[in-house]
Amino acid sequence: MAIAATANSPATQLPSGVRDPRLDFYRGIAMFIIYISHTPNNWWGDWIPGRFGFSDATEIFVFCSGMASAIAFGRSFDNRGWWLGTARVGYRVWQIYWAHLALFFFCAMLLVSADTFGNFENNYVNGLNLGRFFTDTGPLLIGLFTLTYVPNFFDILPMYMVLLLLMPLVMLLARINLWIVAAFCLTIWFLAQSRLLDMLGLDILHISLPAEPWSDRPWFFNPFAWQLVFFTGFAFMRGWLPKPPINALWITVASGLLIAMFFVSHIAIREFSWSWSSDWRTANQAWISKTEIGAIRFLHFLSLAYIAWVVAGENGRRLIVTGTTTLHKAWAWIIRQCTKVGQQSLAVFLVSIALSRFSGFVLDLAGNGAWPVAAVNVLGCAFLLGIAYMAAWFKSQPWRKSATG
């Protein structure tokens, strides 16, 4: 695909105030998948779409967040200038920072409560690898607030903060030339590929961020690699990248790549026990790494995103269902609920992470038979939908509306 030569193709091509329905619909689906996949002992998580290939709901969340940022923050840069656009980004990062801390302490409280008052065989604090936080609290409390201590399971929001902080720099580079933006994003993605650099024997700078003071473990989601997913979505929504054509050749290529990658997926290994498939994954971790968003993993996501884009139709026209049959009404209802969740993704994400821990406690008590697992998943998703509606209601500030009648 070609890239525009200048930065004069902003998201204002879209009608003012109109969101692309595909953005919220697919982001809503990602929120449900994230809840299911993060719930311990939940075998529904063995069948999420990410088990059939390399990419998963994280790519959907980051890509769609890039698209949403192009609409929300990109217009601030266009209409209010670079400094105020940067200020708005900084304010959002500030909000996410405190949301991250609140999420950590709330989940830590849940784990401690389960270990203290619950009659469980498991030690939940150690199960989430937080035991060290409670034995070495002082230094790790400093690390938590400075983001030098980022435990697994609490790593998506710190990654998202760094992606947002890169946005003002990208917008500044875009004023010069979009090829510079592309070179910048690809260069720091390449420098974040530690496995690939080692495999190629390149002894050059590797960029990452430390996740814990006592080891050299980096953040599970290296933001300098994941920015490629974020800014790809950002570039498409800004009009910096042209829309891919919809034709038989592109659909065949994308579908072919997805089918080929299925044969080395988790499902293929688990269900068919192909030893060569497992060996291939082991030998090619540099290309499919989740931490560093390896090149083949990124290609898998782009193929999946293209098929999803084709299925939704131009401007998401297939997501607007107008039929009157029972099936049409049911499909329209499902689309509306996924879209509502996608519109309130931050609130839903925060609750889903905490809820997944609580749901794990429930499954430990009830067992992971078919009915308990189905109940946890269905009721959990319904609760998240309720959170989305509640968040939307609060955002509407109904108390500020004038009384009528």
N, C-alpha and C positions, 0 to 999 in steps of 0.2 A: 504494500500500500504506500502511496505517496504521502508526503507530509506537506502541509501548506507552507509557503515561503515566508509568510508574515503572520503576525498575531492578530490580524484584523478579522477574525472569524469567531467572535465570542458566542457564548451561550444565548445571547439576546436574539439569535435566530429563532428561538422558541418564543411563543406568545408569552407576554409578561404574566407572571404568576401561575403559569401552567406547568405542572410536573409531568414528566413522561410516565405513563401508567406502568410501563415495564419495569421502571426503576423500583417502585415501591412493591410491586407484586413479587418480583424475584427476591428482593431483600426480605420480604415477609416470609417467604419459603425458607430462606437461609436461617431466620430466627428460630423457626420451629425445628429445623435440623440441628441447630446448635444445642438447643435444649435436650433433644433426644440423645445426641451423641455424647453429651457431658454427664448424663445420668448414669451412675455406676450400676453394674449388674443388669443393664437394660439391653436385652438382645435385639430389640428393634434397631438399636444403633449399629448392629452388624449388617444392616441392609439399607443404610442411607446411601444416596447416590455416590458419595465419595468412596465407597467400597468397590465401586465398579470401574474406577479409574484412578487417577492420581490427585486431581484437584478436588476440593470439597467446599463446604459452606463458607469457609473462611475467605476463599477467593471471591465468592459471590458478595459477601459483606464488604470486603475491601474495594472491589471493583465498583459496586453500586455506591459506596461512600464517596469514591472519587467522582462519580457522576453527579451525586447530590451536591458535593462541594463545588463543582463547577457552576451549578445553578445558584447556590446560596452565596458562596464566598466570591465566585468569579464575578458576579454582577456587582458586588461591593467594590472590587478592584476597578471594574469598568466605570461605575457611576460615581464613586466617591474618592477614587485615587488610591495609590499604592499604600500610603501610610494608614489611612482609615481601613482599607481592606486588610492590612496586616493586623491592625488593632482588633478587628472583628475575629480574625483567626485566633489571635492570642486569647481573646475572651472565651472562645469555644474550648481551647486547650485548657484554660483555667477550670472550666466547668468539668471537663472530662477527668482532669487530674484529681479533683475532689471526689468525683464519682468512683474513680479507681480506688482511692483510699477507703471510702465508705464501703465499697464492695468487699475489699479485703477484710476489714474489721468485722463486717456483718457475717461473712462466711466463717471467719475464725471463731466468732462467738457461737455459731451453729455447731461447729465441730467440737468445741470445748463443752458445750451443753450436752451433746450426745455422749461424749466420753464421761462426763460427770454425773449426769442424771439418767442416762439411758441404760438399758440392760442389754448392751450389744457386746458381741465377742470381739469386734474390730476395734482398733484404736484409730479413730478417724483423723485426729491431728497428725499422727505419723503417716497415715494412709495418704494424706495430701502433701506429705513431706514438709510439714510446718513445725515439726517438733523442735527444730533448732531455733526457730523464732522465739519460742517460749523459754528456752534455756539460755539464750544469748540475746535477750530482748533489746538491751540498750543499743549496741552497734547496729543490729538489724532494723531497729526502728528508724535510725538515721538513714540506713540504706533504703528502707521502704519509702521514705519521704523524698529522697534524692534519686529514686529510681535506679539505684545501684544494687538493690535487692528486689528482683522481680521473679517470684516463684512461678513455676509452671501452673497453668490454670488461671493465672491472673496476668497474662501477658498480652492479651489482645488490645486492651485500652492503652497501655504504654506505647505499643507499636503504632496505634492510631494517632496518638499525640505527636509522635515524631513525624509521621506523614503530613499532618497538618502544618507543623512547623517548617517543613520543606516547601510548602506552597508559596509563601511570599518570595522565596528565592527563585522558584520556577516561574512565577509571574514576572519577576524582574528580568530573568533571562529571555522570556518570551517577548519582551519589548525590543530586544536586540534582533533575535532570529529564532524561529522554532527549531531549526536544525541544531542550535546550541542546546535547547531544552532536551531534544532527543539524545544528543551526545552525552549530556550530563546524566540523564536517567540511566542510560545503558552503561555508562562508565561506572557509576557507583553500584549498580546491580552487579556488574562483573567483579568489582573489587570486594563484594560481599560473598562471593562464591568460594568459600574456603576449601571445600572438597574438590571443586573443579580446579582451583589453582594448584592444589597439591597434586592432583592427578596429572596435570599438564607440566608439573615441575617448575612452576613459576614462583620464584621467591620474591614476591612483591607485596606491597601494602595490602593487608586484609582489614576491612572495616567491619566492626561489630560493636556491641555494647555489653558490658559485664552484667550477668544475672545474679551473681552471689559473691560476696567478698572472699569466701574461703576456697574458691576454685576458679578455673578459667572458663567455666561454662558461660556461653553467651546467651542473650535473650533467645527464647525459643523461636519467636518470630523476628528475624533480623529486619528492622525497618528499612535499612539501606537496600535490601533486596526486594522487600514487599512494596516499596514505593513504585516499582515498575507496574504492578497490578493497579495500584491506586491511580497513578498518573496516566495509565492507558485509558481507564474509564473517564478520567478528567478530560483527556485530550479529545475523546470521541464526543463528549457532551459539549465541549467548547467549540467543536468544529475544526480543531487542529488536525484531526485525522478524518479522512472521508469515510462515508458509510461503505461497508463492503457490499459488493453486488450480490443480489439474490438470483442465482442461476443454478442449473443442474451440476455444473462443474464444481463450484464452491461447496454445494451441499454434499456432493459425493466425496470430495476430499475430506471435509470436516467429519462426516459420518465414518469414513474409512479410518481416519486417525483414531476416533473414539472406539471403534470396534477392535482395531489392532491393539490399542492400549488396554482393552478389557482382558486380554489374554495374559497380562502380567499384573492384574489387579488383585486386591485382597480376596475378592469373591472367587476369582479363578483359582488362586492358590488353595483357599480353604475348601471349596466345594469339589474341585477336580484333582487336587493334590498333585499338580504338575511340578515336579522338582525343578525342571528347567526354568519355570517361571519364577520360582523363589530365588534360584541362583542368579537369574538376570537382574532382579531387583537389588540383590545384595551387591552385585558387581557394578551397578549403575546408580548408586545412591547420589552421586554428584549431579546427575541429570534430573532426579526426581525428588530432591530434598525439599521438605516442607519448610524447614527453617530458612533456607536460602532461596526458596521458590525456583528450583532448578529449571533449566530450559525446557525439558520435555514436559514437566509438570505445567509450566506456563502455557506451552503449546496445547496441552490437553484442555486447559481452562478456556483458551481462546476458541478452540473447536466447539466446546460445549456452549460457550456464550453465543457463538454464531448460530448454532442450531436453535438455541432458546430465542434468539432475536428473530429468526425466520418463523418459528412457531407462533410467536406473539403477533407477527404481522407489522406492516408499516404503521408507525406511531402507536403500536399496541392495539390495533383495531380489533384483533381477535380477543382481546381482554375486555371488550365492551360488548356484552351479550344482551341482545334485545329480544330473543325468542320468548314465547309464552308457554312452552311445554314445561312439564315438571323437570325434565332433565336440564333445559335451558335455565330455569330458575335456580336449580341446585348449583349448577356451574357458576352462575352469576353471583350467588351467595358466597361460594368458596373464594372466588376472585376478590370480592369486596373484603372478606375477612383477612386474606393474605395481604391485601393492599393496606388495610388499616394497621396491621402489625408492622409492615414495612415503613409506614409513615411515622411510627413512634419507635424506631429501632433501638435508640439508646436506652430508653426506659425499659423496653421489653428485654433487651440484652442483659441489663443489670439484674432484673428479676429472674431471668431464665438461668443465669449462672448460680444464683443463690438457691433457686427452686430445685435445680438439678441435684444439689447436695441433699436437700430435704427429701427429695424423691428417692435418692439412694438409701436413706434411712428407712423409708417406708418399705422398699423392696427387701431390705435386710430382715425386716420383721415379717412381711407377708410372703416372702419367697418370690422367685422370678418365674413363676408359672405363667401360663398364657393370660389368665384373667387379671392377676395383679399387675402384670406388665402393661396390658392394654389399658387398665384403669389409670395407671400412673401417667402414661403417655397422653391419653385422651383428656383426662382431667387437667393435666399440666398444661397442655396446649390451650385448653379452654380458659384456664386461669391467665395465661399470657395474653390471650385475646381480650379478656376483661381489663387487663392492665393497659393495653393499647387504647381501648375506649376511654378508660379513666384518664389517661395522660392527655388524650385529645380534648376531653372535656375541660380539664384544668387549663390547658393551653388556650382554649377559647375564651377564658376569663368571663364566664357568664355573669359574674357579679358586677361587671362594669357595663353591662348592656342596660339600656333604658327600659324601665317597666312600661308596658303598654296595657291599654284597657283600663 
